[in-house]
């Protein structure tokens, strides 16, 4: 599915993504997917899902890792790296300018802006989760999704900040699910 892509088209794609990049991470993945998979067909939906999984396992900014991977895949190592560096430069300068500006703004206004940004990030994540559940409804049944949601929500809500490392919750849910799966599988196998 590799298409011929111009340097400048990829450059403007990265500019657009980095300028709307408040919230970063998984909040931007639906926007990137819409542009890269749906609109331009630069990569397949499965490849995009694999990119999301890998970038979430690696340390660092997942959006930059995702757009770097896409750029390098489409343009090669040198041009892909160059277009990523050139395209994120204006965003870095804007972030630096905002930092200088925020030193002049009273704190209560910054708190209000932060709440607005937080609401939009939550909306993006809910939309991403809804689309993901909708796409995988044949793979996982609804009770499993409800169990995962309730466990993740209660884990995030009741476990204090330094201890609520997401991987712990994921490992616990996967372990419980695997144990239940094997118990049910062995029970069905033993009845035959």
DOGU-997031 format. One record per atom (N, C-alpha, C): atom name; x negated, y, z negated. Coordinates in steps of 0.02 Angstrom, whole numbers. Layout:
# residues N
CA, X, Y, Z $
...
# end
This chain:
# residues 192
N, -41, -59, 0 $
CA, 0, 0, 0 $
C, -43, 63, 0 $
N, -109, 56, 8 $
CA, -153, 113, 7 $
C, -141, 157, 68 $
N, -126, 220, 56 $
CA, -112, 267, 109 $
C, -170, 317, 113 $
N, -177, 346, 172 $
CA, -228, 398, 181 $
C, -202, 462, 148 $
N, -240, 488, 101 $
CA, -219, 547, 63 $
C, -272, 601, 70 $
N, -250, 662, 79 $
CA, -298, 716, 85 $
C, -321, 740, 16 $
N, -380, 767, 14 $
CA, -409, 793, -48 $
C, -363, 845, -78 $
N, -337, 890, -36 $
CA, -297, 946, -61 $
C, -228, 924, -85 $
N, -200, 874, -54 $
CA, -135, 849, -78 $
C, -142, 820, -148 $
N, -195, 781, -158 $
CA, -208, 753, -224 $
C, -226, 808, -274 $
N, -263, 858, -251 $
CA, -281, 915, -293 $
C, -218, 950, -319 $
N, -170, 964, -275 $
CA, -109, 998, -297 $
C, -66, 954, -341 $
N, -67, 889, -329 $
CA, -32, 843, -374 $
C, -61, 847, -445 $
N, -127, 846, -451 $
CA, -159, 849, -516 $
C, -147, 917, -550 $
N, -150, 971, -510 $
CA, -136, 1037, -537 $
C, -65, 1038, -567 $
N, -17, 1012, -529 $
CA, 52, 1012, -553 $
C, 59, 971, -618 $
N, 28, 912, -619 $
CA, 33, 869, -679 $
C, -1, 902, -739 $
N, -59, 931, -729 $
CA, -94, 959, -787 $
C, -61, 1023, -812 $
N, -28, 1061, -769 $
CA, 5, 1121, -793 $
C, 70, 1107, -829 $
N, 103, 1052, -813 $
CA, 163, 1034, -852 $
C, 145, 985, -907 $
N, 80, 978, -920 $
CA, 55, 926, -964 $
C, 61, 937, -1037 $
N, 104, 982, -1060 $
CA, 114, 989, -1132 $
C, 149, 927, -1158 $
N, 121, 897, -1208 $
CA, 148, 835, -1235 $
C, 105, 777, -1213 $
N, 80, 781, -1152 $
CA, 33, 731, -1127 $
C, 56, 660, -1135 $
N, 9, 615, -1127 $
CA, 21, 544, -1138 $
C, 82, 517, -1103 $
N, 119, 477, -1139 $
CA, 176, 442, -1111 $
C, 233, 488, -1091 $
N, 235, 549, -1117 $
CA, 287, 595, -1098 $
C, 281, 615, -1024 $
N, 221, 613, -997 $
CA, 211, 632, -927 $
C, 213, 573, -879 $
N, 211, 513, -904 $
CA, 209, 455, -860 $
C, 268, 450, -811 $
N, 330, 466, -833 $
CA, 385, 465, -784 $
C, 376, 516, -728 $
N, 347, 574, -745 $
CA, 335, 626, -694 $
C, 282, 602, -645 $
N, 229, 572, -671 $
CA, 176, 546, -628 $
C, 203, 490, -584 $
N, 243, 446, -613 $
CA, 271, 390, -575 $
C, 315, 415, -519 $
N, 356, 464, -533 $
CA, 401, 492, -482 $
C, 361, 518, -422 $
N, 306, 552, -437 $
CA, 265, 582, -384 $
C, 224, 530, -347 $
N, 191, 486, -385 $
CA, 142, 439, -356 $
C, 175, 378, -325 $
N, 225, 351, -358 $
CA, 257, 289, -334 $
C, 317, 303, -291 $
N, 365, 342, -318 $
CA, 428, 352, -283 $
C, 422, 399, -223 $
N, 392, 457, -233 $
CA, 390, 507, -180 $
C, 337, 494, -127 $
N, 275, 479, -148 $
CA, 220, 472, -100 $
C, 199, 401, -85 $
N, 221, 352, -124 $
CA, 204, 281, -115 $
C, 128, 270, -111 $
N, 91, 304, -155 $
CA, 19, 296, -156 $
C, -1, 230, -188 $
N, 37, 208, -238 $
CA, 25, 144, -270 $
C, 92, 109, -281 $
N, 90, 44, -296 $
CA, 151, 6, -307 $
C, 177, 17, -379 $
N, 241, 4, -390 $
CA, 268, 10, -459 $
C, 232, -36, -509 $
N, 215, -97, -487 $
CA, 180, -143, -533 $
C, 111, -116, -550 $
N, 76, -89, -501 $
CA, 10, -61, -514 $
C, 15, -2, -562 $
N, 66, 39, -553 $
CA, 75, 95, -600 $
C, 87, 70, -671 $
N, 129, 19, -678 $
CA, 142, -9, -745 $
C, 78, -35, -776 $
N, 35, -67, -735 $
CA, -29, -92, -760 $
C, -74, -34, -782 $
N, -73, 20, -743 $
CA, -114, 79, -761 $
C, -91, 106, -829 $
N, -25, 111, -839 $
CA, 1, 137, -903 $
C, -21, 92, -960 $
N, -18, 27, -951 $
CA, -38, -19, -1004 $
C, -112, -11, -1020 $
N, -154, -10, -969 $
CA, -227, -5, -980 $
C, -246, 62, -1011 $
N, -217, 118, -986 $
CA, -236, 183, -1013 $
C, -213, 192, -1085 $
N, -160, 157, -1104 $
CA, -138, 161, -1174 $
C, -182, 120, -1220 $
N, -218, 72, -1192 $
CA, -264, 31, -1233 $
C, -332, 65, -1241 $
N, -349, 110, -1195 $
CA, -414, 143, -1197 $
C, -410, 206, -1239 $
N, -465, 225, -1272 $
CA, -465, 288, -1308 $
C, -468, 346, -1259 $
N, -439, 402, -1278 $
CA, -441, 461, -1235 $
C, -373, 479, -1207 $
N, -373, 532, -1167 $
CA, -311, 558, -1139 $
C, -286, 513, -1083 $
N, -228, 483, -1093 $
CA, -202, 435, -1044 $
C, -183, 467, -978 $
N, -162, 530, -979 $
CA, -144, 565, -917 $
C, -206, 575, -874 $
N, -259, 598, -904 $
CA, -321, 608, -866 $
C, -348, 542, -840 $
N, -344, 489, -881 $
CA, -366, 424, -857 $
C, -323, 400, -799 $
N, -258, 411, -803 $
CA, -212, 389, -750 $
C, -226, 427, -685 $
N, -230, 493, -689 $
CA, -242, 531, -627 $
C, -312, 519, -601 $
N, -360, 506, -645 $
CA, -428, 489, -622 $
C, -427, 422, -584 $
N, -393, 373, -612 $
CA, -388, 308, -578 $
C, -357, 315, -509 $
N, -301, 351, -507 $
CA, -265, 360, -443 $
C, -310, 396, -393 $
N, -344, 449, -415 $
CA, -388, 488, -371 $
C, -446, 445, -345 $
N, -478, 408, -390 $
CA, -534, 367, -369 $
C, -512, 311, -323 $
N, -454, 282, -336 $
CA, -428, 229, -293 $
C, -413, 255, -222 $
N, -385, 316, -219 $
CA, -365, 343, -154 $
C, -421, 377, -115 $
N, -468, 408, -151 $
CA, -521, 447, -117 $
C, -591, 418, -124 $
N, -600, 368, -166 $
CA, -668, 343, -179 $
C, -695, 374, -242 $
N, -752, 348, -265 $
CA, -779, 370, -330 $
C, -799, 443, -331 $
N, -838, 465, -281 $
CA, -863, 534, -282 $
C, -808, 585, -273 $
N, -769, 578, -220 $
CA, -715, 626, -207 $
C, -661, 623, -261 $
N, -645, 563, -284 $
CA, -594, 555, -336 $
C, -614, 588, -401 $
N, -677, 579, -421 $
CA, -701, 612, -481 $
C, -703, 687, -472 $
N, -726, 709, -414 $
CA, -731, 781, -400 $
C, -662, 814, -401 $
N, -612, 784, -367 $
CA, -546, 814, -366 $
C, -515, 816, -435 $
N, -528, 766, -476 $
CA, -501, 766, -544 $
C, -533, 823, -585 $
N, -599, 829, -581 $
CA, -633, 881, -619 $
C, -613, 951, -597 $
N, -609, 962, -531 $
CA, -591, 1027, -505 $
C, -519, 1044, -523 $
N, -474, 995, -519 $
CA, -404, 1008, -530 $
C, -387, 1019, -604 $
N, -424, 989, -650 $
CA, -408, 1000, -720 $
C, -441, 1063, -748 $
N, -488, 1092, -711 $
CA, -522, 1152, -735 $
C, -474, 1210, -749 $
N, -427, 1227, -704 $
CA, -381, 1282, -720 $
C, -339, 1268, -783 $
N, -321, 1206, -792 $
CA, -282, 1189, -852 $
C, -324, 1198, -915 $
N, -386, 1179, -912 $
CA, -431, 1187, -970 $
C, -439, 1262, -985 $
N, -446, 1303, -933 $
CA, -453, 1375, -943 $
C, -389, 1404, -972 $
N, -331, 1380, -948 $
CA, -268, 1405, -975 $
C, -260, 1385, -1049 $
N, -280, 1324, -1066 $
CA, -276, 1301, -1136 $
C, -322, 1344, -1180 $
N, -381, 1361, -1154 $
CA, -426, 1404, -1191 $
C, -395, 1473, -1201 $
N, -363, 1499, -1148 $
CA, -329, 1564, -1153 $
C, -272, 1562, -1203 $
N, -234, 1507, -1204 $
CA, -180, 1500, -1253 $
C, -208, 1497, -1324 $
N, -264, 1465, -1332 $
CA, -296, 1462, -1398 $
C, -313, 1533, -1422 $
N, -342, 1573, -1377 $
CA, -358, 1642, -1396 $
C, -294, 1682, -1410 $
N, -242, 1669, -1370 $
CA, -179, 1705, -1379 $
C, -145, 1685, -1445 $
N, -147, 1621, -1461 $
CA, -114, 1597, -1522 $
C, -147, 1625, -1585 $
N, -209, 1646, -1580 $
CA, -242, 1677, -1638 $
C, -211, 1746, -1652 $
N, -178, 1776, -1602 $
CA, -148, 1842, -1609 $
C, -74, 1839, -1628 $
N, -42, 1781, -1617 $
CA, 30, 1774, -1629 $
C, 42, 1752, -1701 $
N, 93, 1780, -1734 $
CA, 109, 1758, -1803 $
C, 127, 1683, -1805 $
N, 112, 1652, -1861 $
CA, 120, 1580, -1868 $
C, 192, 1556, -1860 $
N, 241, 1595, -1882 $
CA, 310, 1573, -1877 $
C, 332, 1565, -1804 $
N, 306, 1605, -1759 $
CA, 322, 1598, -1688 $
C, 290, 1535, -1658 $
N, 230, 1520, -1681 $
CA, 196, 1460, -1657 $
C, 235, 1398, -1680 $
N, 261, 1400, -1741 $
CA, 301, 1344, -1766 $
C, 364, 1335, -1724 $
N, 396, 1389, -1704 $
CA, 456, 1385, -1662 $
C, 439, 1356, -1594 $
N, 384, 1378, -1565 $
CA, 362, 1351, -1500 $
C, 348, 1276, -1507 $
N, 315, 1257, -1562 $
CA, 299, 1186, -1572 $
C, 361, 1143, -1577 $
N, 413, 1168, -1610 $
CA, 476, 1130, -1615 $
C, 507, 1122, -1545 $
N, 506, 1174, -1505 $
CA, 533, 1169, -1437 $
C, 495, 1119, -1395 $
N, 429, 1120, -1400 $
CA, 389, 1072, -1363 $
C, 402, 1001, -1388 $
N, 408, 993, -1453 $
CA, 421, 927, -1482 $
C, 487, 898, -1458 $
N, 539, 940, -1453 $
CA, 604, 917, -1429 $
C, 598, 893, -1357 $
N, 563, 929, -1315 $
CA, 556, 908, -1245 $
C, 515, 844, -1240 $
N, 465, 835, -1281 $
CA, 426, 773, -1281 $
C, 469, 714, -1301 $
N, 509, 724, -1353 $
CA, 554, 670, -1375 $
C, 604, 652, -1320 $
N, 630, 703, -1285 $
CA, 677, 690, -1231 $
C, 643, 650, -1175 $
N, 582, 668, -1157 $
CA, 545, 630, -1106 $
C, 534, 558, -1128 $
N, 515, 547, -1191 $
CA, 503, 480, -1215 $
C, 567, 438, -1218 $
N, 622, 469, -1237 $
CA, 686, 433, -1236 $
C, 704, 413, -1165 $
N, 695, 459, -1118 $
CA, 710, 443, -1048 $
C, 665, 387, -1022 $
N, 601, 390, -1040 $
CA, 554, 338, -1019 $
C, 574, 271, -1048 $
N, 591, 270, -1113 $
CA, 613, 208, -1145 $
C, 677, 181, -1115 $
N, 725, 225, -1101 $
CA, 788, 204, -1070 $
C, 776, 172, -1002 $
N, 735, 205, -961 $
CA, 721, 177, -894 $
C, 684, 110, -899 $
N, 637, 105, -947 $
CA, 600, 44, -955 $
C, 645, -13, -977 $
N, 690, 0, -1024 $
CA, 737, -51, -1047 $
C, 784, -71, -990 $
N, 807, -22, -952 $
CA, 852, -36, -896 $
C, 818, -80, -844 $
N, 754, -68, -830 $
CA, 718, -108, -781 $
C, 704, -178, -806 $
N, 697, -187, -871 $
CA, 677, -252, -897 $
C, 734, -287, -933 $
N, 796, -269, -918 $
CA, 853, -300, -953 $
C, 859, -374, -937 $
N, 832, -396, -880 $
CA, 834, -467, -863 $
C, 781, -506, -902 $
N, 726, -473, -918 $
CA, 671, -506, -953 $
C, 685, -513, -1027 $
N, 703, -458, -1059 $
CA, 718, -459, -1131 $
C, 792, -447, -1142 $
N, 819, -482, -1190 $
CA, 890, -474, -1207 $
C, 897, -414, -1254 $
N, 957, -386, -1257 $
CA, 970, -326, -1297 $
C, 953, -334, -1371 $
N, 969, -390, -1404 $
CA, 951, -395, -1476 $
C, 876, -388, -1489 $
N, 835, -410, -1443 $
CA, 762, -403, -1452 $
C, 743, -329, -1449 $
N, 773, -292, -1401 $
CA, 758, -220, -1396 $
C, 781, -184, -1459 $
N, 839, -203, -1485 $
CA, 864, -171, -1546 $
C, 818, -186, -1605 $
N, 795, -249, -1610 $
CA, 749, -268, -1663 $
C, 684, -228, -1658 $
N, 656, -224, -1598 $
CA, 593, -186, -1589 $
C, 603, -113, -1606 $
N, 659, -84, -1583 $
CA, 673, -13, -1598 $
C, 680, -1, -1673 $
N, 720, -42, -1706 $
CA, 731, -33, -1778 $
C, 667, -42, -1818 $
N, 627, -91, -1799 $
CA, 564, -102, -1834 $
C, 517, -43, -1823 $
N, 510, -22, -1760 $
CA, 464, 34, -1745 $
C, 487, 98, -1779 $
N, 552, 111, -1777 $
CA, 579, 172, -1807 $
C, 567, 172, -1883 $
N, 585, 117, -1916 $
CA, 577, 114, -1988 $
C, 503, 114, -2007 $
N, 461, 82, -1967 $
CA, 389, 81, -1981 $
C, 361, 152, -1977 $
N, 380, 189, -1924 $
CA, 355, 257, -1916 $
C, 383, 304, -1969 $
N, 444, 292, -1991 $
CA, 477, 336, -2039 $
C, 453, 325, -2110 $
N, 443, 262, -2130 $
CA, 431, 247, -2200 $
C, 357, 234, -2218 $
N, 315, 220, -2169 $
CA, 244, 208, -2184 $
C, 208, 276, -2179 $
N, 170, 295, -2230 $
CA, 137, 360, -2228 $
C, 86, 365, -2172 $
N, 71, 426, -2153 $
CA, 33, 442, -2093 $
C, -34, 405, -2084 $
N, -79, 405, -2131 $
CA, -142, 372, -2114 $
C, -136, 297, -2103 $
N, -82, 267, -2128 $
CA, -76, 194, -2124 $
C, -30, 170, -2068 $
N, 6, 214, -2035 $
CA, 52, 191, -1984 $
C, 19, 187, -1915 $
N, -30, 146, -1910 $
CA, -65, 135, -1847 $
C, -19, 93, -1803 $
N, -4, 116, -1742 $
CA, 45, 81, -1699 $
C, 28, 8, -1685 $
N, -35, -9, -1681 $
CA, -53, -78, -1664 $
C, -30, -127, -1717 $
N, -29, -105, -1780 $
CA, -6, -149, -1834 $
C, 67, -168, -1823 $
N, 109, -119, -1808 $
CA, 180, -132, -1796 $
C, 188, -178, -1736 $
N, 151, -165, -1684 $
CA, 156, -206, -1623 $
C, 135, -278, -1638 $
N, 81, -287, -1673 $
CA, 58, -355, -1689 $
C, 108, -392, -1734 $
N, 138, -357, -1781 $
CA, 188, -389, -1825 $
C, 248, -412, -1784 $
N, 274, -368, -1741 $
CA, 332, -386, -1700 $
C, 316, -443, -1653 $
N, 258, -440, -1621 $
CA, 239, -494, -1575 $
C, 230, -560, -1613 $
N, 201, -557, -1672 $
CA, 192, -619, -1712 $
C, 259, -649, -1732 $
N, 304, -607, -1757 $
CA, 371, -632, -1777 $
C, 408, -661, -1717 $
N, 406, -625, -1662 $
CA, 440, -648, -1601 $
C, 411, -715, -1578 $
N, 345, -721, -1578 $
CA, 312, -783, -1556 $
C, 329, -841, -1602 $
N, 329, -830, -1667 $
CA, 347, -883, -1714 $
C, 419, -906, -1703 $
N, 465, -859, -1697 $
CA, 535, -876, -1685 $
C, 543, -913, -1618 $
N, 508, -889, -1567 $
CA, 511, -920, -1501 $
C, 489, -993, -1504 $
N, 432, -1006, -1537 $
CA, 406, -1075, -1540 $
C, 449, -1120, -1584 $
N, 477, -1092, -1637 $
CA, 523, -1132, -1679 $
C, 584, -1152, -1639 $
N, 614, -1105, -1603 $
CA, 673, -1120, -1563 $
C, 656, -1168, -1505 $
N, 598, -1159, -1475 $
CA, 577, -1203, -1420 $
C, 566, -1274, -1445 $
N, 532, -1281, -1502 $
CA, 520, -1348, -1530 $
C, 585, -1380, -1553 $
N, 631, -1341, -1579 $
CA, 695, -1367, -1601 $
C, 735, -1394, -1541 $
N, 734, -1358, -1485 $
CA, 768, -1381, -1425 $
C, 733, -1442, -1396 $
N, 667, -1443, -1399 $
CA, 628, -1499, -1373 $
C, 637, -1561, -1415 $
N, 646, -1553, -1481 $
CA, 654, -1609, -1526 $
C, 723, -1641, -1521 $
N, 773, -1604, -1496 $
CA, 840, -1630, -1490 $
C, 847, -1678, -1432 $
N, 803, -1675, -1383 $
CA, 809, -1716, -1323 $
C, 792, -1786, -1335 $
# end
